[in-house]
Amino acid sequence: MFGKRLTDELNGRDQLAGALLGFGALNWGLIGLANFDAVRAVFGKSAASRVAYGLVGASGAYAIARGVRLARR
């Protein structure tokens, strides 16, 4: 019952999604506290910044779907 299963471990997608969510959360924290957008500071107002925001959003959707799947077990 409490044994470790292979599906309980984080895979590469889980780790990448977690890292992107962490960076996104830090960025939103900086925006709220200091009115500083780190993504825009690094990439400017370009397509790269839109990609970065899109990846954070996709990571959030993945994390929700993954959490729901794990909660059903």
Residue pairs with C-beta under 8 A, 6 or more apart in sequence:
10 18
13 62
14 66
16 59
17 59
17 62
17 63
17 66
18 59
18 63
20 55
20 56
20 59
21 56
21 59
21 60
21 63
23 56
24 56
24 59
24 60
26 38
27 37
27 38
27 39
27 56
30 36
30 37
30 38
31 37
39 49
39 52
39 53
40 49
42 49
43 49
43 52
